[in-house]
Amino acid sequence: MDKYRSLPDQIWTTRISRINAEKRLINKESFFQGINIYYSCLTIIFSILSLVNNDEKLSLMTVFMTISLLIVILYLNGQRYLERAREYRKNYTKMQKLEFDLMGVGNDDMDSIQRIYIEYCDLLDSGNNHISFDYYETVHRSTGEYREKRWKNVRKIYWWNVICMWYVRCYRCRHHTCGKNCLLKNIS
């Protein structure tokens, strides 16, 4: 039984980390869709201006912008953020079922506990793993004994990641305050 004592915490931690990963990927997808729309509109405006003004330099710049935009869109679509988010959702939903199954098993029912452990390992093996920051976010947002045991080990790394993400957001949007109109405020 000692071998499986931490199984409920392992399942819960992995499930919540996968939930965080799903949110992060959905936010990335939304952000990149917004950026794609913005730069597509900008390219259209420059295309219209080059047609109206019959300006060859502006026309050449528009061609360059269109090619660059195409390359970026193809690259970002290749990242499959929404598809990966759906995979995380399926995975953490199955882990929720394992948690419920584990709650209904008695401590002396080693066959059931071992079956749940094997299913948990199969779920870990069946998909992509979340990134470390998803785990740090899980610990940061948790409460009680779980957080007390783990927070001291991850708090510096967590806050370093938060500060780096905040800096990138503010640097990229050039608002330096990340006001309410900032396109980057929802990136995780």
C-alpha positions in Angstrom: 0.0 0.0 0.0 2.9 2.4 0.7 3.8 2.3 -3.0 0.4 3.8 -3.9 0.0 6.2 -0.9 0.7 9.3 -3.1 -1.5 8.2 -6.0 -4.5 10.4 -5.2 -2.2 13.5 -5.0 -0.4 12.5 -8.2 -3.7 12.1 -10.1 -5.0 15.4 -8.8 -1.8 17.3 -9.6 -1.6 15.9 -13.1 -5.3 16.6 -13.7 -5.1 20.2 -12.5 -1.8 20.8 -14.4 -3.5 19.5 -17.6 -6.4 21.9 -17.0 -3.9 24.8 -16.7 -2.2 23.6 -19.9 -5.5 23.6 -21.7 -6.2 27.2 -20.6 -2.8 28.3 -21.6 -3.1 26.8 -25.1 -6.5 28.2 -25.7 -5.2 31.7 -24.7 -2.3 31.3 -27.1 -4.6 30.3 -29.9 -6.9 33.3 -29.2 -3.9 35.7 -29.1 -2.4 34.4 -32.3 -5.8 34.6 -34.1 -6.1 38.2 -33.0 -2.6 39.0 -34.2 -3.3 37.2 -37.5 -6.5 39.3 -38.0 -4.7 42.5 -37.1 -1.8 42.0 -39.5 -4.1 40.7 -42.3 -6.2 43.9 -42.0 -3.0 46.0 -42.0 -1.8 44.1 -45.2 -5.1 44.8 -46.9 -4.9 48.5 -46.0 -1.3 48.7 -47.5 -2.5 46.8 -50.6 -5.3 49.3 -51.2 -3.0 52.2 -50.6 -0.5 50.8 -53.1 -3.3 50.4 -55.7 -4.7 53.8 -55.1 -1.3 55.6 -55.2 0.2 53.3 -57.8 3.3 53.1 -55.6 5.8 50.4 -56.6 7.7 50.5 -53.3 4.5 50.2 -51.3 3.4 47.4 -53.6 6.7 45.6 -53.0 6.4 46.1 -49.3 2.8 44.7 -49.4 4.1 41.6 -51.2 6.7 41.1 -48.6 4.1 41.5 -45.8 1.8 39.0 -47.5 4.5 36.4 -47.8 5.7 37.0 -44.2 2.1 36.7 -42.9 1.6 33.5 -44.9 4.7 31.9 -43.4 3.7 33.0 -39.8 0.1 31.7 -40.2 1.3 28.4 -41.6 3.8 28.0 -38.7 1.2 28.9 -36.1 -1.4 26.5 -37.6 1.3 23.8 -37.4 1.5 24.3 -33.7 -2.1 22.9 -33.3 -2.9 24.7 -30.1 -6.6 24.0 -30.1 -6.1 20.3 -31.0 -3.6 19.9 -28.2 -6.0 21.7 -25.8 -8.7 19.2 -26.7 -6.3 16.3 -26.0 -5.6 17.8 -22.6 -9.3 18.1 -21.9 -9.9 14.4 -22.8 -7.0 13.4 -20.7 -7.9 15.3 -17.6 -11.5 14.2 -17.9 -10.3 10.6 -17.8 -8.2 11.4 -14.8 -11.2 12.9 -13.0 -12.9 9.5 -13.5 -9.8 7.8 -12.0 -10.1 10.1 -9.0 -13.7 9.1 -8.5 -12.9 5.4 -8.9 -10.1 5.7 -6.4 -12.4 7.4 -3.9 -14.7 4.4 -4.0 -12.0 1.8 -3.4 -11.1 0.6 0.0 -7.5 0.7 1.2 -7.3 -3.1 1.3 -8.5 -3.6 -2.3 -5.0 -3.8 -3.8 -6.2 -5.1 -7.2 -8.4 -2.1 -7.8 -5.8 0.3 -6.7 -3.2 -1.4 -8.9 -5.7 -1.2 -11.9 -6.2 2.5 -11.3 -2.4 3.0 -11.0 -1.9 1.2 -14.4 -4.7 3.3 -16.0 -3.1 6.5 -14.6 0.3 5.5 -16.1 -1.5 4.7 -19.4 -3.0 8.2 -19.4 0.4 9.7 -18.8 1.8 7.8 -21.7 -1.1 8.5 -24.0 -0.5 12.2 -24.7 1.8 15.2 -24.5 3.0 16.2 -21.1 2.2 19.7 -19.8 5.1 22.2 -19.3 6.6 22.8 -15.9 4.9 26.2 -15.6 1.5 24.4 -15.6 2.6 22.5 -12.5 3.9 25.6 -10.9 0.5 27.2 -11.5 -1.2 24.2 -9.9 0.9 24.6 -6.8 0.4 28.4 -6.7 -3.3 28.2 -6.9 -3.8 25.2 -4.5 -4.4 25.6 -0.8 -3.8 23.8 2.4 -1.3 21.1 3.1 -0.7 20.4 -0.6 0.5 23.9 -1.2 2.5 24.2 2.0 4.5 21.1 1.1 5.3 22.1 -2.4 5.2 25.9 -2.6 8.6 26.6 -1.0 10.3 24.4 -3.7 8.7 26.1 -6.7 7.9 29.7 -5.7 11.1 31.3 -7.0 10.8 29.5 -10.3 7.1 30.4 -10.5 7.6 34.1 -9.9 10.6 34.2 -12.3 8.3 32.8 -15.0 5.5 35.3 -14.1 8.0 38.2 -14.2 9.4 37.1 -17.6 6.0 36.6 -19.1 4.9 40.1 -17.8 8.0 41.6 -19.3 7.5 40.0 -22.6 3.9 41.1 -22.7 4.7 44.7 -21.8 7.7 44.9 -24.1 5.8 43.4 -27.0 2.8 45.7 -26.7 4.9 48.7 -25.8 2.3 49.9 -23.4 4.6 49.3 -20.4 1.5 49.2 -18.2 -0.4 46.5 -20.0 -3.7 48.4 -19.9 -7.1 47.0 -20.6 -6.7 47.3 -24.3 -3.5 45.3 -24.4 -3.8 42.3 -26.9 -1.3 40.3 -24.9 -2.9 40.4 -21.5 -4.6 37.0 -21.9 -1.5 35.1 -23.0 -0.3 32.4 -20.6 
